[in-house]
Amino acid sequence: MFHVNICVFLAERKTSLGKDWHSACLRCEKCNKTLTPGQHAEHEGKPYCHNPCYSALFGPGGNYTSLYYWLLEVSAAAAQRATSTRSELFEVVHGSPN
């Protein structure tokens, strides 16, 4: 069996994305993490780990920068909700300031 012009012995073979791979060669295209057949993402015939690579590159926003800004927005919204919740709780316990 061949992939990337290298012989793949049956005992070492992992089949994924319609190809046979050496067990050490099935890696994330971005971070180089070793992958398991059937437990990774694919884009244009190339394997990617689900998180963070595929999600960051091809998920909502499509790149690491937009993922970073999305995380900042979520964090800011969570902090705002926590502040509002503390204020509401204070008012319930101590009464609203007049």
N, C-alpha and C positions, 0 to 999 in steps of 0.2 A: 504494500500500500504506500502511496506517496502523498505528501503535502509539503509544499514549499521545496519541492525537489529533493526531499530527504525520505529515506525508507522508514516506514513505520511498522514495527513488528507487531503481530497480533496481540501479544501479551501487554504491550505498551499502548495499544490503540484506545483512543477516546473518540467517539463519533459525535460531532456537534456541527450544526449549521450545514449539514449535508456533506461534511468533509471528515476525514480521519486525521487525528492529531496525535503527536506524542503527548503523554500525560503532562510533561513539563512545558509544552508549547501552547497549550490552551490557556491564554492569558488575556487579561483586560488590555485593550488597545491603548488606553490612556495611562493607567497606573501600574500596569504589568502584574497585577495580582493573579495568582493561579486560579482558574475557574473550574467548575464542575459542569459537565454536560447537562443541559436541561435546567440549570439554575443560574443562568446569566442572561443578560439582554443582548440584542443584536441590532446593529445599524449598518446598512449597506454591506451586509455580509461579514462584518467584523464583530468580534465578541467584546462586550463591556460588562463590568460588574454593575449590578443594579444601583448600588449606592456606594460612593457618591457619584461616580463617573457618568453613567447613563442618565441619571436624573438631572445632574448639573448641565450636561452637554445638550441633551435633547428633550428634557422635560419642560415644564412651564418656564418661560423666559429664555431657555435655550443656551445659556452660557453661565459660567461661574459668577460673573459680575451681577447678572440679574438675580441669581439665586442668593447672593450675598445681600442685595438690597431687599429682596423679599423677606429674608430672615430678619433683617433690621426692622422692617415694617411690622412683622408679626410680633417681635419682641417689644416694640414700642406700644403696640395695641394691647398686649398682655399687661405691660406695666401700667398703662392708663386704666385698664379694667381693675387691676389690683388696687390702684390709688382710689378709684371711685368706690370700690367695694369697702375699703377701709373707712372712707368718709361717711358712707351710708351706715355702716355699722356703728361708727362713733355717734352719729345722730340718733340712731335707735337707742343706744345705751345711755347717752348723756343728754339727749334732746337737741333740737336744732338751735344753733346760736341766733339770737335776735338782736 
